[in-house]
Structure formats: structure tokens, C-alpha cells
């Protein structure tokens, strides 16, 4: 693997991760609702604790 290949791979991974972050943020913003209404993906149906 030459230095050019490594550089291309690093740039490709940075662009891919940036695209994934952009798409995730766009999809989350299109779902609507407030931040209080929406829990994170880790908060399943068991997250019905009373809010303070």
C-alpha cells in the first residue's frame, strides 16, 4: 500500500462518516416533535420514568 492509497482511504472514510452524520441529523430533524417528547434510541418502552 502506497502513501497515496492510504491518503485516499483516510479521505474516503472522513467523507463517508461526514455523510452518515449529515443523513442521521437530517432524518432526526424531519421526525418532528420536541426534544422532551423524543427519547434517544437507547430509551425503549422501559423509559417511562417520571420526568423531574
C-alpha positions as CSV (number, residue, x, y, z in Angstrom):
1,X,0.0,0.0,0.0
2,X,1.5,3.3,-1.1
3,X,1.2,6.6,0.7
4,X,-1.4,7.8,-1.9
5,X,-3.6,4.8,-1.2
6,X,-3.5,5.4,2.5
7,X,-4.4,9.1,1.9
8,X,-7.2,8.2,-0.4
9,X,-8.6,5.7,2.2
10,X,-8.4,8.3,5.0
11,X,-10.2,11.0,3.0
12,X,-12.8,8.5,1.8
13,X,-13.5,7.4,5.4
14,X,-13.8,11.0,6.6
15,X,-16.2,11.9,3.8
16,X,-18.3,8.8,4.4
17,X,-18.6,9.4,8.2
18,X,-19.5,13.1,7.5
19,X,-22.2,11.9,5.1
20,X,-23.6,9.5,7.6
21,X,-23.7,12.1,10.3
22,X,-25.4,14.6,8.0
23,X,-28.1,12.0,7.0
24,X,-28.7,11.0,10.6
25,X,-29.2,14.6,11.7
26,X,-31.5,15.3,8.7
27,X,-33.7,12.3,9.5
28,X,-33.9,13.2,13.2
29,X,-34.9,16.8,12.3
30,X,-37.6,15.6,10.0
31,X,-39.3,13.4,12.6
32,X,-40.7,16.4,14.4
33,X,-41.7,16.8,18.0
34,X,-39.7,18.4,20.7
35,X,-36.6,17.0,22.4
36,X,-38.7,16.3,25.5
37,X,-41.1,14.2,23.5
38,X,-38.4,12.2,21.8
39,X,-36.1,9.9,23.8
40,X,-32.9,8.5,22.4
41,X,-32.8,5.2,20.5
42,X,-31.5,3.6,23.7
43,X,-34.6,4.6,25.6
44,X,-37.0,1.8,24.9
45,X,-40.5,1.3,26.2
46,X,-39.0,0.8,29.6
47,X,-38.0,4.5,29.8
48,X,-41.4,5.6,31.2
49,X,-39.8,7.1,34.4
50,X,-41.5,10.3,35.6
51,X,-39.7,13.4,34.5
52,X,-38.4,15.9,37.0
